């Protein structure tokens, strides 16, 4: 059984107008890979490390699809827009479905 895959992005937006173009580009890419926003720039609170202005979590059907989307040429092209409008990092992680506390 495959586990869900997730992107966790923490970004500091530096050019809001250009970032809108990036958002439009990634929405189309996520649609193609069946990505679904779980969190998208809403309120966040951090006590440790650098607190970014924007946190986004995207869920995919499985880790393989999440990674394939991240490594796609389409996302590489979208990153050109993001590089001029925001800085930060994206982590692709596999979900957990084991025992819970």
Protein Blocks (a to p, Z undefined) as FASTA:
>chain_A
ZZddddddddddfblklmmmmmmmmmmmmmmnopacfbghiacddfehjddfbdcddddf
blklmmmmmmpmklmmmmmmmmmmogcddddddddfbdcZZ
